[in-house]
């Protein structure tokens, strides 16, 4: 099976990557880093901290990043989805949709949500 980390260029995402690496190491599984920013990552890194890793980017015409991430979780037979979250005020929660919230509600695999330290 596989652990999938949702990645963007944020401190929350860096925390998710660290947690995803640890989760993959504990479960002895591969890690897939799914880059929600749509920027190609360096595919030459086949291992991070001894964990086999691959990188995936949504297609250029894909407007639903959450759907693409959930499809990738199904395609890879994910055992866990790791996401970074940030603190939001109650007003912010009411006014703005949350990608993390949508993932938590729609994922068919366990989701590990982490905050940066």
N, CA, C and O atoms as CSV, one atom per row, in Angstrom:
chain,resi,resn,atom,element,x,y,z
A,1,UNK,N,N,0.836,-1.175,0.000
A,1,UNK,CA,C,0.000,0.000,0.000
A,1,UNK,C,C,0.889,1.250,0.000
A,1,UNK,O,O,2.117,1.159,-0.023
A,2,UNK,N,N,0.246,2.398,0.025
A,2,UNK,CA,C,0.949,3.658,-0.158
A,2,UNK,C,C,0.392,4.723,0.776
A,2,UNK,O,O,-0.799,4.737,1.086
A,3,UNK,N,N,1.263,5.603,1.211
A,3,UNK,CA,C,0.859,6.805,1.934
A,3,UNK,C,C,0.957,7.952,0.942
A,3,UNK,O,O,1.964,8.088,0.246
A,4,UNK,N,N,-0.084,8.781,0.870
A,4,UNK,CA,C,-0.086,9.921,-0.040
A,4,UNK,C,C,-0.075,11.212,0.769
A,4,UNK,O,O,-0.847,11.382,1.713
A,5,UNK,N,N,0.821,12.117,0.375
A,5,UNK,CA,C,0.909,13.435,1.007
A,5,UNK,C,C,0.446,14.481,0.012
A,5,UNK,O,O,0.928,14.533,-1.120
A,6,UNK,N,N,-0.497,15.318,0.442
A,6,UNK,CA,C,-0.923,16.453,-0.373
A,6,UNK,C,C,0.076,17.577,-0.146
A,6,UNK,O,O,0.293,17.999,0.991
A,7,UNK,N,N,0.692,18.069,-1.234
A,7,UNK,CA,C,1.761,19.061,-1.103
A,7,UNK,C,C,1.414,20.367,-1.790
A,7,UNK,O,O,0.889,20.391,-2.903
A,8,UNK,N,N,1.722,21.456,-1.093
A,8,UNK,CA,C,1.737,22.800,-1.655
A,8,UNK,C,C,3.005,23.449,-1.120
A,8,UNK,O,O,3.763,22.814,-0.387
A,9,UNK,N,N,3.239,24.682,-1.471
A,9,UNK,CA,C,4.443,25.361,-1.003
A,9,UNK,C,C,4.117,26.193,0.242
A,9,UNK,O,O,4.154,27.423,0.205
A,10,UNK,N,N,3.796,25.501,1.350
A,10,UNK,CA,C,3.423,26.158,2.604
A,10,UNK,C,C,4.083,25.452,3.784
A,10,UNK,O,O,4.523,24.310,3.653
A,11,UNK,N,N,4.156,26.122,4.935
A,11,UNK,CA,C,4.667,25.454,6.139
A,11,UNK,C,C,3.795,24.262,6.545
A,11,UNK,O,O,4.302,23.267,7.063
A,12,UNK,N,N,2.491,24.364,6.309
A,12,UNK,CA,C,1.590,23.257,6.636
A,12,UNK,C,C,1.926,22.022,5.802
A,12,UNK,O,O,1.876,20.892,6.289
A,13,UNK,N,N,2.264,22.258,4.548
A,13,UNK,CA,C,2.631,21.164,3.658
A,13,UNK,C,C,3.949,20.525,4.066
A,13,UNK,O,O,4.106,19.308,3.975
A,14,UNK,N,N,4.896,21.341,4.515
A,14,UNK,CA,C,6.170,20.794,4.991
A,14,UNK,C,C,5.938,19.881,6.199
A,14,UNK,O,O,6.576,18.835,6.323
A,15,UNK,N,N,5.027,20.280,7.083
A,15,UNK,CA,C,4.687,19.436,8.229
A,15,UNK,C,C,4.028,18.138,7.766
A,15,UNK,O,O,4.281,17.070,8.325
A,16,UNK,N,N,3.181,18.239,6.737
A,16,UNK,CA,C,2.524,17.041,6.201
A,16,UNK,C,C,3.545,16.088,5.587
A,16,UNK,O,O,3.432,14.871,5.740
A,17,UNK,N,N,4.544,16.638,4.890
A,17,UNK,CA,C,5.572,15.786,4.294
A,17,UNK,C,C,6.365,15.055,5.378
A,17,UNK,O,O,6.632,13.860,5.254
A,18,UNK,N,N,6.735,15.764,6.429
A,18,UNK,CA,C,7.452,15.107,7.536
A,18,UNK,C,C,6.604,13.999,8.158
A,18,UNK,O,O,7.100,12.904,8.421
A,19,UNK,N,N,5.326,14.291,8.392
A,19,UNK,CA,C,4.422,13.295,8.977
A,19,UNK,C,C,4.201,12.124,8.021
A,19,UNK,O,O,4.132,10.972,8.448
A,20,UNK,N,N,4.090,12.425,6.725
A,20,UNK,CA,C,3.903,11.366,5.738
A,20,UNK,C,C,5.101,10.443,5.644
A,20,UNK,O,O,4.946,9.229,5.512
A,21,UNK,N,N,6.301,11.016,5.710
A,21,UNK,CA,C,7.521,10.199,5.711
A,21,UNK,C,C,7.544,9.271,6.912
A,21,UNK,O,O,7.855,8.086,6.790
A,22,UNK,N,N,7.213,9.816,8.071
A,22,UNK,CA,C,7.195,8.998,9.286
A,22,UNK,C,C,6.137,7.902,9.199
A,22,UNK,O,O,6.382,6.762,9.592
A,23,UNK,N,N,4.973,8.250,8.688
A,23,UNK,CA,C,3.884,7.279,8.536
A,23,UNK,C,C,4.290,6.158,7.570
A,23,UNK,O,O,4.060,4.983,7.852
A,24,UNK,N,N,4.892,6.521,6.436
A,24,UNK,CA,C,5.335,5.520,5.466
A,24,UNK,C,C,6.417,4.628,6.069
A,24,UNK,O,O,6.426,3.417,5.846
A,25,UNK,N,N,7.322,5.225,6.827
A,25,UNK,CA,C,8.384,4.451,7.464
A,25,UNK,C,C,7.785,3.454,8.471
A,25,UNK,O,O,8.165,2.283,8.483
A,26,UNK,N,N,6.859,3.915,9.306
A,26,UNK,CA,C,6.237,3.038,10.305
A,26,UNK,C,C,5.451,1.905,9.663
A,26,UNK,O,O,5.449,0.782,10.166
A,27,UNK,N,N,4.787,2.200,8.556
A,27,UNK,CA,C,3.952,1.201,7.888
A,27,UNK,C,C,4.731,0.367,6.872
A,27,UNK,O,O,4.218,-0.606,6.319
A,28,UNK,N,N,5.999,0.775,6.637
A,28,UNK,CA,C,6.839,0.125,5.634
A,28,UNK,C,C,6.156,0.156,4.267
A,28,UNK,O,O,6.037,-0.862,3.585
A,29,UNK,N,N,5.709,1.362,3.889
A,29,UNK,CA,C,5.016,1.570,2.626
A,29,UNK,C,C,5.733,2.639,1.808
A,29,UNK,O,O,6.583,3.368,2.320
A,30,UNK,N,N,5.380,2.717,0.548
A,30,UNK,CA,C,5.897,3.766,-0.322
A,30,UNK,C,C,5.170,5.072,-0.022
A,30,UNK,O,O,4.116,5.084,0.615
A,31,UNK,N,N,5.748,6.155,-0.488
A,31,UNK,CA,C,5.165,7.481,-0.318
A,31,UNK,C,C,4.949,8.106,-1.682
A,31,UNK,O,O,5.841,8.088,-2.529
A,32,UNK,N,N,3.771,8.657,-1.893
A,32,UNK,CA,C,3.484,9.437,-3.098
A,32,UNK,C,C,3.244,10.865,-2.652
A,32,UNK,O,O,2.384,11.122,-1.810
A,33,UNK,N,N,4.005,11.802,-3.217
A,33,UNK,CA,C,3.835,13.222,-2.942
A,33,UNK,C,C,3.006,13.791,-4.084
A,33,UNK,O,O,3.464,13.845,-5.225
A,34,UNK,N,N,1.778,14.219,-3.772
A,34,UNK,CA,C,0.853,14.739,-4.777
A,34,UNK,C,C,0.908,16.260,-4.703
A,34,UNK,O,O,0.447,16.860,-3.732
A,35,UNK,N,N,1.469,16.873,-5.730
A,35,UNK,CA,C,1.723,18.309,-5.724
A,35,UNK,C,C,0.502,19.082,-6.212
A,35,UNK,O,O,0.248,19.166,-7.414
A,36,UNK,N,N,-0.246,19.643,-5.272
A,36,UNK,CA,C,-1.467,20.370,-5.610
A,36,UNK,C,C,-1.205,21.702,-6.293
A,36,UNK,O,O,-2.106,22.267,-6.913
A,37,UNK,N,N,0.028,22.216,-6.186
A,37,UNK,CA,C,0.374,23.470,-6.860
A,37,UNK,C,C,0.523,23.281,-8.367
A,37,UNK,O,O,0.541,24.258,-9.115
A,38,UNK,N,N,0.630,22.038,-8.813
A,38,UNK,CA,C,0.773,21.763,-10.231
A,38,UNK,C,C,2.168,21.978,-10.774
A,38,UNK,O,O,2.369,21.946,-11.989
A,39,UNK,N,N,3.136,22.195,-9.901
A,39,UNK,CA,C,4.520,22.402,-10.314
A,39,UNK,C,C,5.244,21.062,-10.248
A,39,UNK,O,O,5.164,20.347,-9.249
A,40,UNK,N,N,5.951,20.735,-11.326
A,40,UNK,CA,C,6.692,19.474,-11.351
A,40,UNK,C,C,7.821,19.507,-10.330
A,40,UNK,O,O,8.608,20.453,-10.294
A,41,UNK,N,N,7.896,18.486,-9.515
A,41,UNK,CA,C,8.964,18.359,-8.539
A,41,UNK,C,C,10.117,17.580,-9.142
A,41,UNK,O,O,9.995,17.013,-10.228
A,42,UNK,N,N,11.227,17.554,-8.443
A,42,UNK,CA,C,12.407,16.845,-8.922
A,42,UNK,C,C,12.181,15.335,-8.810
A,42,UNK,O,O,12.211,14.798,-7.702
A,43,UNK,N,N,11.958,14.647,-9.915
A,43,UNK,CA,C,11.680,13.216,-9.863
A,43,UNK,C,C,12.934,12.365,-9.658
A,43,UNK,O,O,12.846,11.138,-9.626
A,44,UNK,N,N,14.101,13.003,-9.518
A,44,UNK,CA,C,15.319,12.223,-9.332
A,44,UNK,C,C,15.432,11.678,-7.913
A,44,UNK,O,O,16.176,10.726,-7.677
A,45,UNK,N,N,14.708,12.266,-6.967
A,45,UNK,CA,C,14.715,11.753,-5.606
A,45,UNK,C,C,13.801,10.541,-5.533
A,45,UNK,O,O,12.579,10.680,-5.483
A,46,UNK,N,N,14.393,9.353,-5.527
A,46,UNK,CA,C,13.602,8.135,-5.451
A,46,UNK,C,C,13.392,7.696,-4.015
A,46,UNK,O,O,12.532,6.860,-3.739
A,47,UNK,N,N,14.176,8.257,-3.093
A,47,UNK,CA,C,14.032,7.943,-1.670
A,47,UNK,C,C,14.215,9.228,-0.865
A,47,UNK,O,O,15.095,10.037,-1.160
A,48,UNK,N,N,13.387,9.403,0.139
A,48,UNK,CA,C,13.560,10.475,1.107
A,48,UNK,C,C,13.669,9.815,2.473
A,48,UNK,O,O,12.752,9.116,2.905
A,49,UNK,N,N,14.766,10.029,3.139
A,49,UNK,CA,C,14.992,9.417,4.456
A,49,UNK,C,C,14.771,7.899,4.413
A,49,UNK,O,O,14.246,7.319,5.363
A,50,UNK,N,N,15.172,7.264,3.314
A,50,UNK,CA,C,15.069,5.812,3.205
A,50,UNK,C,C,13.709,5.287,2.781
A,50,UNK,O,O,13.514,4.074,2.705
A,51,UNK,N,N,12.768,6.175,2.502
A,51,UNK,CA,C,11.424,5.767,2.097
A,51,UNK,C,C,11.301,5.913,0.583
A,51,UNK,O,O,11.596,6.980,0.044
A,52,UNK,N,N,10.866,4.847,-0.121
A,52,UNK,CA,C,10.647,4.972,-1.568
A,52,UNK,C,C,9.563,6.023,-1.830
A,52,UNK,O,O,8.486,5.981,-1.235
A,53,UNK,N,N,9.862,6.957,-2.723
A,53,UNK,CA,C,8.927,8.059,-2.964
A,53,UNK,C,C,8.764,8.292,-4.459
A,53,UNK,O,O,9.706,8.133,-5.236
A,54,UNK,N,N,7.552,8.671,-4.844
A,54,UNK,CA,C,7.298,9.105,-6.209
A,54,UNK,C,C,6.491,10.396,-6.132
A,54,UNK,O,O,5.885,10.709,-5.107
A,55,UNK,N,N,6.494,11.132,-7.231
A,55,UNK,CA,C,5.839,12.431,-7.268
A,55,UNK,C,C,4.756,12.408,-8.334
A,55,UNK,O,O,4.910,11.787,-9.386
A,56,UNK,N,N,3.662,13.095,-8.042
A,56,UNK,CA,C,2.558,13.154,-8.996
A,56,UNK,C,C,2.014,14.577,-9.017
A,56,UNK,O,O,1.968,15.256,-7.992
A,57,UNK,N,N,1.603,15.011,-10.199
A,57,UNK,CA,C,1.067,16.352,-10.401
A,57,UNK,C,C,-0.268,16.207,-11.122
A,57,UNK,O,O,-0.376,15.409,-12.053
A,58,UNK,N,N,-1.302,16.972,-10.706
A,58,UNK,CA,C,-2.566,16.906,-11.446
A,58,UNK,C,C,-2.366,17.325,-12.899
A,58,UNK,O,O,-1.429,18.057,-13.216
A,59,UNK,N,N,-3.236,16.865,-13.767
A,59,UNK,CA,C,-3.160,17.228,-15.175
A,59,UNK,C,C,-3.351,18.723,-15.388
A,59,UNK,O,O,-3.949,19.392,-14.545
A,60,UNK,N,N,-2.852,19.260,-16.502
A,60,UNK,CA,C,-2.913,20.703,-16.739
A,60,UNK,C,C,-4.339,21.241,-16.879
A,60,UNK,O,O,-4.566,22.429,-16.648
A,61,UNK,N,N,-5.286,20.413,-17.244
A,61,UNK,CA,C,-6.662,20.873,-17.426
A,61,UNK,C,C,-7.553,20.482,-16.257
A,61,UNK,O,O,-8.769,20.663,-16.314
A,62,UNK,N,N,-6.964,19.953,-15.212
A,62,UNK,CA,C,-7.730,19.490,-14.064
A,62,UNK,C,C,-8.007,20.658,-13.118
A,62,UNK,O,O,-7.083,21.229,-12.539
A,63,UNK,N,N,-9.267,21.000,-12.969
A,63,UNK,CA,C,-9.639,22.123,-12.112
A,63,UNK,C,C,-10.032,21.679,-10.714
A,63,UNK,O,O,-10.166,22.522,-9.827
A,64,UNK,N,N,-10.218,20.403,-10.490
A,64,UNK,CA,C,-10.633,19.887,-9.191
A,64,UNK,C,C,-9.467,19.152,-8.547
A,64,UNK,O,O,-9.330,17.938,-8.694
A,65,UNK,N,N,-8.631,19.894,-7.834
A,65,UNK,CA,C,-7.443,19.300,-7.217
A,65,UNK,C,C,-7.820,18.250,-6.182
A,65,UNK,O,O,-7.153,17.221,-6.076
A,66,UNK,N,N,-8.884,18.497,-5.414
A,66,UNK,CA,C,-9.313,17.531,-4.399
A,66,UNK,C,C,-9.732,16.230,-5.073
A,66,UNK,O,O,-9.346,15.148,-4.630
A,67,UNK,N,N,-10.517,16.330,-6.136
A,67,UNK,CA,C,-10.935,15.128,-6.854
A,67,UNK,C,C,-9.755,14.371,-7.423
A,67,UNK,O,O,-9.729,13.141,-7.381
A,68,UNK,N,N,-8.775,15.088,-7.955
A,68,UNK,CA,C,-7.575,14.440,-8.492
A,68,UNK,C,C,-6.797,13.724,-7.402
A,68,UNK,O,O,-6.298,12.617,-7.606
A,69,UNK,N,N,-6.698,14.366,-6.241
A,69,UNK,CA,C,-5.992,13.747,-5.119
A,69,UNK,C,C,-6.717,12.492,-4.649
A,69,UNK,O,O,-6.080,11.473,-4.383
A,70,UNK,N,N,-8.030,12.556,-4.547
A,70,UNK,CA,C,-8.803,11.383,-4.121
A,70,UNK,C,C,-8.727,10.268,-5.163
A,70,UNK,O,O,-8.676,9.091,-4.808
A,71,UNK,N,N,-8.718,10.632,-6.445
A,71,UNK,CA,C,-8.538,9.627,-7.500
A,71,UNK,C,C,-7.167,8.964,-7.381
A,71,UNK,O,O,-7.040,7.752,-7.556
A,72,UNK,N,N,-6.133,9.772,-7.081
A,72,UNK,CA,C,-4.789,9.215,-6.915
A,72,UNK,C,C,-4.750,8.265,-5.724
A,72,UNK,O,O,-4.078,7.235,-5.778
A,73,UNK,N,N,-5.454,8.595,-4.660
A,73,UNK,CA,C,-5.494,7.721,-3.483
A,73,UNK,C,C,-6.104,6.365,-3.850
A,73,UNK,O,O,-5.628,5.320,-3.406
A,74,UNK,N,N,-7.141,6.395,-4.648
A,74,UNK,CA,C,-7.767,5.141,-5.098
A,74,UNK,C,C,-6.830,4.379,-6.031
A,74,UNK,O,O,-6.644,3.171,-5.882
A,75,UNK,N,N,-6.249,5.079,-6.980
A,75,UNK,CA,C,-5.363,4.461,-7.969
A,75,UNK,C,C,-4.154,3.788,-7.320
A,75,UNK,O,O,-3.722,2.721,-7.757
A,76,UNK,N,N,-3.610,4.415,-6.277
A,76,UNK,CA,C,-2.421,3.880,-5.613
A,76,UNK,C,C,-2.756,2.925,-4.465
A,76,UNK,O,O,-1.849,2.380,-3.834
A,77,UNK,N,N,-4.031,2.719,-4.189
A,77,UNK,CA,C,-4.401,1.860,-3.073
A,77,UNK,C,C,-3.895,2.432,-1.756
A,77,UNK,O,O,-3.307,1.712,-0.948
A,78,UNK,N,N,-4.118,3.715,-1.539
A,78,UNK,CA,C,-3.574,4.399,-0.370
A,78,UNK,C,C,-4.137,3.835,0.926
A,78,UNK,O,O,-5.320,3.512,1.032
A,79,UNK,N,N,-3.254,3.728,1.898
A,79,UNK,CA,C,-3.677,3.322,3.239
A,79,UNK,C,C,-3.932,4.544,4.104
A,79,UNK,O,O,-4.629,4.463,5.115
A,80,UNK,N,N,-3.365,5.682,3.704
A,80,UNK,CA,C,-3.473,6.911,4.493
A,80,UNK,C,C,-3.226,8.102,3.586
A,80,UNK,O,O,-2.404,8.045,2.672
A,81,UNK,N,N,-3.947,9.181,3.849
A,81,UNK,CA,C,-3.769,10.448,3.161
A,81,UNK,C,C,-3.316,11.454,4.214
A,81,UNK,O,O,-3.965,11.598,5.250
A,82,UNK,N,N,-2.216,12.147,3.960
A,82,UNK,CA,C,-1.670,13.096,4.927
A,82,UNK,C,C,-1.792,14.503,4.356
A,82,UNK,O,O,-1.364,14.777,3.235
A,83,UNK,N,N,-2.389,15.395,5.158
A,83,UNK,CA,C,-2.581,16.777,4.727
A,83,UNK,C,C,-2.115,17.728,5.821
A,83,UNK,O,O,-2.135,17.388,7.004
A,84,UNK,N,N,-1.700,18.909,5.418
A,84,UNK,CA,C,-1.363,19.968,6.363
A,84,UNK,C,C,-2.542,20.908,6.492
A,84,UNK,O,O,-3.204,21.230,5.505
A,85,UNK,N,N,-2.803,21.346,7.710
A,85,UNK,CA,C,-3.912,22.274,7.952
A,85,UNK,C,C,-3.402,23.479,8.722
A,85,UNK,O,O,-2.383,23.412,9.409
A,86,UNK,N,N,-4.127,24.584,8.596
A,86,UNK,CA,C,-3.771,25.779,9.349
A,86,UNK,C,C,-4.961,26.226,10.171
A,86,UNK,O,O,-6.103,25.859,9.894
A,87,UNK,N,N,-4.679,27.018,11.176
A,87,UNK,CA,C,-5.733,27.536,12.038
A,87,UNK,C,C,-6.568,28.553,11.269
A,87,UNK,O,O,-6.029,29.417,10.578
A,88,UNK,N,N,-7.879,28.442,11.394
A,88,UNK,CA,C,-8.777,29.424,10.785
A,88,UNK,C,C,-9.754,29.911,11.842
A,88,UNK,O,O,-10.149,29.156,12.730
A,89,UNK,N,N,-10.131,31.148,11.743
A,89,UNK,CA,C,-11.108,31.708,12.676
A,89,UNK,C,C,-12.492,31.156,12.346
A,89,UNK,O,O,-12.710,30.665,11.238
A,90,UNK,N,N,-13.424,31.227,13.287
A,90,UNK,CA,C,-14.785,30.770,12.975
A,90,UNK,C,C,-15.383,31.498,11.770
A,90,UNK,O,O,-16.095,30.884,10.975
A,91,UNK,N,N,-15.108,32.789,11.625
A,91,UNK,CA,C,-15.604,33.533,10.468
A,91,UNK,C,C,-14.978,33.016,9.185
A,91,UNK,O,O,-15.659,32.863,8.171
A,92,UNK,N,N,-13.673,32.746,9.230
A,92,UNK,CA,C,-12.990,32.204,8.064
A,92,UNK,C,C,-13.558,30.866,7.649
A,92,UNK,O,O,-13.657,30.570,6.458
A,93,UNK,N,N,-13.935,30.050,8.629
A,93,UNK,CA,C,-14.527,28.748,8.325
A,93,UNK,C,C,-15.884,28.906,7.656
A,93,UNK,O,O,-16.257,28.116,6.789
A,94,UNK,N,N,-16.618,29.935,8.067
A,94,UNK,CA,C,-17.953,30.160,7.514
A,94,UNK,C,C,-17.891,30.729,6.097
A,94,UNK,O,O,-18.656,30.315,5.226
A,95,UNK,N,N,-16.987,31.673,5.869
A,95,UNK,CA,C,-16.960,32.386,4.599
A,95,UNK,C,C,-16.202,31.679,3.483
A,95,UNK,O,O,-16.546,31.826,2.310
A,96,UNK,N,N,-15.189,30.923,3.832
A,96,UNK,CA,C,-14.325,30.335,2.816
A,96,UNK,C,C,-14.373,28.822,2.875
A,96,UNK,O,O,-14.319,28.233,3.955
A,97,UNK,N,N,-14.473,28.191,1.711
A,97,UNK,CA,C,-14.414,26.745,1.651
A,97,UNK,C,C,-13.014,26.269,1.994
A,97,UNK,O,O,-12.054,27.033,1.894
A,98,UNK,N,N,-12.893,25.038,2.389
A,98,UNK,CA,C,-11.604,24.512,2.776
A,98,UNK,C,C,-11.306,23.236,2.003
A,98,UNK,O,O,-12.094,22.291,2.001
A,99,UNK,N,N,-10.149,23.230,1.348
A,99,UNK,CA,C,-9.724,22.028,0.652
A,99,UNK,C,C,-9.561,20.886,1.657
A,99,UNK,O,O,-9.939,19.747,1.381
A,100,UNK,N,N,-8.997,21.201,2.820
A,100,UNK,CA,C,-8.803,20.178,3.854
A,100,UNK,C,C,-10.145,19.619,4.309
A,100,UNK,O,O,-10.290,18.410,4.490
A,101,UNK,N,N,-11.121,20.493,4.494
A,101,UNK,CA,C,-12.437,20.039,4.930
A,101,UNK,C,C,-13.065,19.111,3.891
A,101,UNK,O,O,-13.653,18.087,4.238
A,102,UNK,N,N,-12.937,19.472,2.639
A,102,UNK,CA,C,-13.492,18.641,1.570
A,102,UNK,C,C,-12.810,17.271,1.542
A,102,UNK,O,O,-13.469,16.247,1.364
A,103,UNK,N,N,-11.476,17.259,1.719
A,103,UNK,CA,C,-10.755,15.985,1.760
A,103,UNK,C,C,-11.196,15.139,2.940
A,103,UNK,O,O,-11.401,13.933,2.802
A,104,UNK,N,N,-11.342,15.765,4.101
A,104,UNK,CA,C,-11.767,15.023,5.293
A,104,UNK,C,C,-13.145,14.401,5.101
A,104,UNK,O,O,-13.396,13.287,5.562
A,105,UNK,N,N,-14.028,15.109,4.427
A,105,UNK,CA,C,-15.393,14.619,4.250
A,105,UNK,C,C,-15.525,13.593,3.131
A,105,UNK,O,O,-16.366,12.698,3.213
A,106,UNK,N,N,-14.710,13.708,2.092
A,106,UNK,CA,C,-14.895,12.860,0.913
A,106,UNK,C,C,-13.929,11.689,0.807
A,106,UNK,O,O,-14.164,10.781,0.009
A,107,UNK,N,N,-12.861,11.678,1.579
A,107,UNK,CA,C,-11.871,10.606,1.464
A,107,UNK,C,C,-12.439,9.287,1.939
A,107,UNK,O,O,-13.176,9.232,2.923
A,108,UNK,N,N,-12.091,8.223,1.233
A,108,UNK,CA,C,-12.517,6.882,1.619
A,108,UNK,C,C,-11.436,6.147,2.391
A,108,UNK,O,O,-11.616,4.991,2.772
A,109,UNK,N,N,-10.310,6.819,2.621
A,109,UNK,CA,C,-9.220,6.252,3.434
A,109,UNK,C,C,-8.995,7.187,4.621
A,109,UNK,O,O,-9.389,8.352,4.570
A,110,UNK,N,N,-8.365,6.690,5.691
A,110,UNK,CA,C,-8.081,7.563,6.830
A,110,UNK,C,C,-7.221,8.765,6.423
A,110,UNK,O,O,-6.308,8.643,5.607
A,111,UNK,N,N,-7.531,9.919,7.004
A,111,UNK,CA,C,-6.800,11.149,6.728
A,111,UNK,C,C,-6.085,11.591,7.989
A,111,UNK,O,O,-6.696,11.716,9.050
A,112,UNK,N,N,-4.791,11.827,7.868
A,112,UNK,CA,C,-3.999,12.364,8.969
A,112,UNK,C,C,-3.799,13.843,8.685
A,112,UNK,O,O,-3.132,14.204,7.715
A,113,UNK,N,N,-4.375,14.710,9.527
A,113,UNK,CA,C,-4.246,16.157,9.362
A,113,UNK,C,C,-3.253,16.678,10.397
A,113,UNK,O,O,-3.418,16.448,11.594
A,114,UNK,N,N,-2.225,17.378,9.933
A,114,UNK,CA,C,-1.185,17.877,10.835
A,114,UNK,C,C,-1.027,19.377,10.683
A,114,UNK,O,O,-1.305,19.953,9.632
A,115,UNK,N,N,-0.566,20.001,11.780
A,115,UNK,CA,C,-0.253,21.438,11.782
A,115,UNK,C,C,1.250,21.600,11.941
A,115,UNK,O,O,1.911,20.750,12.537
A,116,UNK,N,N,1.791,22.694,11.407
A,116,UNK,CA,C,3.214,22.933,11.620
A,116,UNK,C,C,3.459,23.258,13.094
A,116,UNK,O,O,2.571,23.749,13.791
A,117,UNK,N,N,4.675,22.977,13.553
A,117,UNK,CA,C,4.974,23.244,14.975
A,117,UNK,C,C,5.319,24.685,15.194
A,117,UNK,O,O,5.598,25.088,16.323
